[in-house]
Amino acid sequence: MLATLLALSLVSVAPQQPVAAVAAAVAVRGDAELDPASAFASARHKAESHVRDLWRERAHRTFEQRPFWLPEFLSREAERRWLNALPVGEMVQLVDREDRERVHDFGNSYQTTLWVAEDAHRVQRRERELRGELRRLERSTAVKLGGVAATWTLLALLLVWLDRLSRGYMTGRLCVIGLLAGGAVPLALTLV
């Protein structure tokens, strides 16, 4: 009870959040724990999980808008890397907090409910970064595909030149070497 009174007094002294943030707040209830710190940590973890799910959906929608020539496995990998680098703890803005204490035969249990909202400026900045990540992936893939096309063109010219040089008696070994090089270059560029 004392903790609740102290928290409410701090909330009334602290500058008030904008009304839009309060309206967009979502209640996240943590698990019942045996001490207040664990209850708050549980609620904080669930709030971060909630925000991570929101960003997973946003990233999925953004990367679904990829061009047709961009392979899906590359966009999924870039999406996964971007989500792993996202600082979820910074994305959660605490609007309000409610601590509940229950008395049981075996002792007290505590449960914390957090009202969290996302900061609109941070959301816009991260969405720009997400779109920028997709553009970088598109550019790097286009460069790699151009490199593959240029390599195939050079290999074809080289094989035609070798065939002309040998007066049409090009050996099977040279054909196999050309086919292997033509298949290995795209694979190497994809893995890089």
C-alpha positions as CSV (number, residue, x, y, z in Angstrom):
1,M,0.0,0.0,0.0
2,L,2.9,2.3,0.9
3,A,4.6,1.6,-2.4
4,T,1.4,2.5,-4.3
5,L,1.0,5.8,-2.4
6,L,4.6,6.7,-3.2
7,A,4.2,5.8,-6.8
8,L,1.1,7.9,-7.1
9,S,2.8,10.8,-5.4
10,L,5.7,10.6,-7.9
11,V,3.3,10.4,-10.8
12,S,1.5,13.5,-9.7
13,V,4.8,15.4,-9.2
14,A,6.3,14.3,-12.5
15,P,5.4,16.1,-15.7
16,Q,2.3,14.6,-17.3
17,Q,2.5,12.7,-20.5
18,P,0.6,14.0,-23.5
19,V,-3.0,12.9,-23.8
20,A,-2.3,11.0,-27.0
21,A,0.2,8.7,-25.3
22,V,-2.3,7.9,-22.5
23,A,-5.0,7.2,-25.1
24,A,-2.7,4.9,-27.0
25,A,-1.5,3.1,-23.9
26,V,-2.0,-0.7,-23.6
27,A,-2.3,-2.5,-20.3
28,V,0.1,-5.3,-19.8
29,R,-0.2,-7.5,-16.8
30,G,2.7,-9.5,-15.4
31,D,2.7,-12.8,-13.6
32,A,2.0,-13.1,-9.9
33,E,5.3,-13.3,-8.1
34,L,6.5,-13.6,-4.5
35,D,8.3,-10.2,-4.4
36,P,7.5,-6.8,-5.9
37,A,10.8,-6.6,-7.9
38,S,10.0,-9.9,-9.7
39,A,6.5,-8.8,-10.4
40,F,7.7,-5.6,-12.0
41,A,10.4,-7.5,-14.0
42,S,7.7,-9.9,-15.2
43,A,5.4,-7.0,-16.3
44,R,8.3,-5.3,-18.0
45,H,9.3,-8.5,-19.9
46,K,5.7,-8.9,-21.1
47,A,5.6,-5.2,-22.2
48,E,8.8,-5.7,-24.2
49,S,7.4,-8.8,-25.7
50,H,4.2,-6.9,-26.7
51,V,6.3,-4.2,-28.4
52,R,8.5,-6.8,-30.1
53,D,5.4,-8.5,-31.5
54,L,4.2,-5.1,-32.9
55,W,7.6,-4.5,-34.5
56,R,7.6,-8.0,-35.9
57,E,4.3,-7.3,-37.7
58,R,5.6,-3.9,-39.0
59,A,8.8,-5.4,-40.3
60,H,6.9,-8.3,-42.0
61,R,4.6,-5.8,-43.7
62,T,7.5,-3.7,-44.8
63,F,9.5,-6.6,-46.2
64,E,6.5,-8.0,-48.0
65,Q,6.7,-4.9,-50.2
66,R,10.0,-6.1,-51.7
67,P,10.4,-6.2,-55.4
68,F,9.7,-9.4,-57.3
69,W,13.3,-10.0,-58.1
70,L,14.5,-9.9,-54.5
71,P,14.6,-13.5,-53.2
72,E,12.4,-14.1,-50.2
73,F,15.1,-15.9,-48.2
74,L,17.3,-12.8,-48.4
75,S,14.5,-10.5,-47.2
76,R,13.6,-12.8,-44.3
77,E,17.2,-12.9,-43.2
78,A,17.5,-9.1,-43.3
79,E,14.2,-8.8,-41.4
80,R,15.4,-11.2,-38.7
81,R,18.7,-9.3,-38.4
82,W,17.0,-6.0,-38.1
83,L,14.6,-7.2,-35.5
84,N,17.4,-8.8,-33.4
85,A,19.2,-5.4,-33.4
86,L,16.1,-3.5,-32.4
87,P,16.5,-2.0,-28.8
88,V,13.1,-3.0,-27.6
89,G,13.7,-1.6,-24.1
90,E,14.0,1.9,-25.5
91,M,10.8,1.5,-27.5
92,V,8.6,1.0,-24.4
93,Q,7.3,4.2,-22.8
94,L,5.8,3.6,-19.3
95,V,2.6,5.6,-18.9
96,D,1.2,4.2,-15.6
97,R,1.8,1.4,-13.2
98,E,-0.4,-0.5,-10.8
99,D,0.9,-2.8,-8.1
100,R,-1.4,-5.3,-6.5
101,E,-0.6,-7.2,-3.3
102,R,-2.5,-10.3,-2.4
103,V,-2.4,-12.0,1.0
104,H,-2.4,-15.8,0.9
105,D,-1.9,-18.6,3.5
106,F,1.6,-19.2,2.3
107,G,2.6,-15.5,2.2
108,N,2.0,-12.5,0.0
109,S,2.0,-12.4,-3.8
110,Y,2.5,-9.4,-6.0
111,Q,1.3,-8.5,-9.5
112,T,2.2,-5.5,-11.5
113,T,0.2,-4.0,-14.4
114,L,1.9,-1.6,-16.7
115,W,0.3,0.8,-19.1
116,V,2.8,1.2,-22.0
117,A,2.7,3.2,-25.1
118,E,5.1,3.7,-28.0
119,D,6.8,7.1,-28.5
120,A,5.5,8.4,-31.9
121,H,8.9,10.0,-32.8
122,R,10.8,6.8,-32.1
123,V,8.3,4.8,-34.1
124,Q,8.6,7.0,-37.1
125,R,12.4,7.0,-36.9
126,R,12.6,3.2,-36.6
127,E,10.1,2.8,-39.5
128,R,12.4,5.0,-41.6
129,E,15.3,2.8,-40.6
130,L,13.3,-0.3,-41.5
131,R,12.5,1.1,-45.0
132,G,16.2,2.1,-45.4
133,E,17.2,-1.4,-44.5
134,L,15.0,-2.7,-47.3
135,R,16.4,-0.2,-49.8
136,R,20.0,-1.2,-48.9
137,L,19.1,-4.8,-49.3
138,E,17.6,-4.0,-52.8
139,R,20.7,-2.1,-53.8
140,S,23.1,-4.8,-52.7
141,T,21.1,-7.5,-54.3
142,A,20.9,-5.6,-57.6
143,V,24.7,-5.1,-57.5
144,K,25.1,-8.8,-56.9
145,L,22.7,-9.7,-59.7
146,G,24.5,-7.3,-62.0
147,G,27.8,-9.0,-61.1
148,V,26.4,-12.4,-61.9
149,A,25.1,-11.2,-65.3
150,A,28.5,-9.5,-66.1
151,T,30.3,-12.7,-65.0
152,W,28.2,-14.9,-67.2
153,T,28.7,-12.5,-70.1
154,L,32.5,-12.5,-69.6
155,L,32.5,-16.3,-69.3
156,A,30.4,-16.7,-72.4
157,L,32.8,-14.4,-74.3
158,L,35.8,-16.2,-72.9
159,L,34.5,-19.6,-73.9
160,V,33.5,-18.4,-77.4
161,W,37.0,-16.9,-77.7
162,L,38.7,-20.1,-76.5
163,D,36.5,-22.1,-79.0
164,R,37.5,-19.9,-81.8
165,L,41.1,-20.1,-80.7
166,S,41.0,-23.9,-80.8
167,R,39.3,-23.7,-84.2
168,G,36.1,-25.4,-82.9
169,Y,37.8,-28.3,-81.2
170,M,37.2,-27.1,-77.7
171,T,37.6,-29.9,-75.2
172,G,34.9,-31.1,-72.9
173,R,37.1,-30.0,-69.9
174,L,36.9,-26.4,-70.9
175,C,33.1,-26.6,-71.3
176,V,32.8,-28.2,-67.8
177,I,35.2,-25.5,-66.3
178,G,33.0,-22.8,-67.9
179,L,29.8,-24.4,-66.5
180,L,31.2,-24.8,-63.0
181,A,32.5,-21.2,-63.0
182,G,29.1,-20.0,-64.2
183,G,27.4,-21.8,-61.4
184,A,29.8,-21.0,-58.6
185,V,29.9,-17.2,-59.1
186,P,26.2,-16.7,-58.3
187,L,26.4,-18.9,-55.3
188,A,29.5,-17.1,-54.0
189,L,27.9,-13.7,-54.5
190,T,24.7,-14.8,-52.8
191,L,26.6,-16.0,-49.7
192,V,28.7,-12.8,-49.5
